Amino acid sequence: MKRIVIVGATSGLGLATVRLCMREGWRVGAAGRRIEALEALRAEAPEQVEIEPLDVTRDDAVEHLDALIRRLGGMDTYLHTAGIGFRNLELSPDIEIDTLRTNGEGFVRMVSAAFGYFRRNGGGHLAVISSIAGTRGLGAAPAYSASKRMQNTYLEALEQLARMEAIPIRFSDIRPGFVATPLLAAEPRYPMLMPTDLVAKKIFRVLQKPRRRVVIDARYALLVTLWRLIPQGLWVRLKVRPKE
Ligand SMILES: NC(=O)c1ccc[n+]([C@@H]2O[C@H](COP(=O)([O-])OP(=O)(O)OC[C@H]3O[C@@H](n4cnc5c(N)ncnc54)[C@H](OP(=O)(O)O)[C@@H]3O)[C@@H](O)[C@H]2O)c1
């Protein structure tokens, strides 16, 4: 029976993925800040689900992760979905810095701890949900797009490190386009919005059969291919923003 830890399991893509893992009979360690949401999740299948409240921006988050892994009896797969994102055309410093704290500092804290666990325990599968937003700098959400690019690069660096040390870790960088989760709830309408359950199914497939880099879905894969081809001088002249 596979044992997976999902950090960011209380809503949206993380929660939907937890439910798919439960349906498949996996043992799940679920983490996030909201204790009530975690308790409700555990109540769905107490024999299968362990929970641990933690805040990835806090120093003690790794201790909580270790405690969760111990209660789960070990970890085969780590999925990092914890993240925040805001449109910030006003460039409010609070939003920019909070985003970096969660998607940057918090991401590195947890993903490096998962790497350390796999290094000590003979390998595993380290998967993260980054975003297509890391493909180019996005004027509507500067810290969000920069933090997602950092996540892409960080995972690549860890993959190289694992190979240098011959540690058998599989890496997956999962990059969805816009998904109808609470993360986008307060925002204007987004184009090509995908249902959470559909995207979670594609994420779950990657957890079953690891793939290194996955853009969800095919339309977004085409879009980011086109984005990459746009010269810098033209890119900065484009208005890439959701409809008001
Ligand atoms: N929705 C999209 O369009 C989209 C597209 C591409 C990528 N993504 C990425 O997908 C991931 C999941 O987002 P979502 O769309 O599912 O949004 P969501 O429903 O808001 O879920 C975010 C999750 O992150 C957790 N989280 C946030 N801050 C945390 C912290 N400081 N410590 C621990 N957990 C924290 C939240 O739990 P608590 O609040 O309980 O802590 C929640 O479980 C994010 O990394 C996001 O950037 C989303």
PDBQT file of the ligand as one rigid body, heavy atoms in Angstrom, charges set to zero:
ROOT
HETATM    1  N1  LIG A 301      -5.818  27.200  -9.095  1.00  0.00    +0.000 N 
HETATM    2  C1  LIG A 301      -5.015  27.404 -10.123  1.00  0.00    +0.000 C 
HETATM    3  O1  LIG A 301      -5.414  27.972 -11.151  1.00  0.00    +0.000 OA
HETATM    4  C2  LIG A 301      -3.598  26.904 -10.087  1.00  0.00    +0.000 A 
HETATM    5  C3  LIG A 301      -2.899  26.845 -11.303  1.00  0.00    +0.000 A 
HETATM    6  C4  LIG A 301      -1.584  26.406 -11.301  1.00  0.00    +0.000 A 
HETATM    7  C5  LIG A 301      -0.973  26.042 -10.111  1.00  0.00    +0.000 A 
HETATM    8  N2  LIG A 301      -1.673  26.116  -8.945  1.00  0.00    +0.000 N 
HETATM    9  C6  LIG A 301      -0.969  25.755  -7.719  1.00  0.00    +0.000 C 
HETATM   10  O2  LIG A 301      -1.617  24.654  -7.125  1.00  0.00    +0.000 OA
HETATM   11  C7  LIG A 301      -1.331  24.654  -5.719  1.00  0.00    +0.000 C 
HETATM   12  C8  LIG A 301      -2.635  24.414  -4.968  1.00  0.00    +0.000 C 
HETATM   13  O3  LIG A 301      -3.474  25.536  -5.148  1.00  0.00    +0.000 OA
HETATM   14  P1  LIG A 301      -5.062  25.453  -5.283  1.00  0.00    +0.000 P 
HETATM   15  O4  LIG A 301      -5.411  26.086  -6.559  1.00  0.00    +0.000 OA
HETATM   16  O5  LIG A 301      -5.524  24.088  -4.977  1.00  0.00    +0.000 OA
HETATM   17  O6  LIG A 301      -5.475  26.506  -4.156  1.00  0.00    +0.000 OA
HETATM   18  P2  LIG A 301      -6.149  26.373  -2.723  1.00  0.00    +0.000 P 
HETATM   19  O7  LIG A 301      -7.451  25.663  -2.810  1.00  0.00    +0.000 OA
HETATM   20  O8  LIG A 301      -6.130  27.745  -2.170  1.00  0.00    +0.000 OA
HETATM   21  O9  LIG A 301      -5.148  25.426  -1.907  1.00  0.00    +0.000 OA
HETATM   22  C9  LIG A 301      -3.952  25.886  -1.382  1.00  0.00    +0.000 C 
HETATM   23  C10 LIG A 301      -3.493  24.905  -0.331  1.00  0.00    +0.000 C 
HETATM   24  O10 LIG A 301      -2.244  25.391   0.178  1.00  0.00    +0.000 OA
HETATM   25  C11 LIG A 301      -2.306  25.371   1.592  1.00  0.00    +0.000 C 
HETATM   26  N3  LIG A 301      -1.459  26.425   2.130  1.00  0.00    +0.000 N 
HETATM   27  C12 LIG A 301      -1.418  27.738   1.787  1.00  0.00    +0.000 A 
HETATM   28  N4  LIG A 301      -0.545  28.400   2.575  1.00  0.00    +0.000 NA
HETATM   29  C13 LIG A 301      -0.017  27.467   3.418  1.00  0.00    +0.000 A 
HETATM   30  C14 LIG A 301       0.925  27.530   4.474  1.00  0.00    +0.000 A 
HETATM   31  N5  LIG A 301       1.515  28.697   4.830  1.00  0.00    +0.000 N 
HETATM   32  N6  LIG A 301       1.225  26.388   5.139  1.00  0.00    +0.000 NA
HETATM   33  C15 LIG A 301       0.634  25.229   4.817  1.00  0.00    +0.000 A 
HETATM   34  N7  LIG A 301      -0.274  25.100   3.828  1.00  0.00    +0.000 NA
HETATM   35  C16 LIG A 301      -0.593  26.216   3.154  1.00  0.00    +0.000 A 
HETATM   36  C17 LIG A 301      -3.779  25.619   1.917  1.00  0.00    +0.000 C 
HETATM   37  O11 LIG A 301      -4.070  25.090   3.200  1.00  0.00    +0.000 OA
HETATM   38  P3  LIG A 301      -4.350  25.974   4.514  1.00  0.00    +0.000 P 
HETATM   39  O12 LIG A 301      -5.023  27.241   4.089  1.00  0.00    +0.000 OA
HETATM   40  O13 LIG A 301      -5.194  25.063   5.346  1.00  0.00    +0.000 OA
HETATM   41  O14 LIG A 301      -3.014  26.189   5.107  1.00  0.00    +0.000 OA
HETATM   42  C18 LIG A 301      -4.458  24.786   0.845  1.00  0.00    +0.000 C 
HETATM   43  O15 LIG A 301      -4.563  23.445   1.249  1.00  0.00    +0.000 OA
HETATM   44  C19 LIG A 301      -0.679  26.007  -5.419  1.00  0.00    +0.000 C 
HETATM   45  O16 LIG A 301       0.714  25.842  -5.298  1.00  0.00    +0.000 OA
HETATM   46  C20 LIG A 301      -0.990  26.832  -6.662  1.00  0.00    +0.000 C 
HETATM   47  O17 LIG A 301      -0.012  27.815  -6.902  1.00  0.00    +0.000 OA
HETATM   48  C21 LIG A 301      -2.974  26.530  -8.910  1.00  0.00    +0.000 A 
ENDROOT
TORSDOF 0
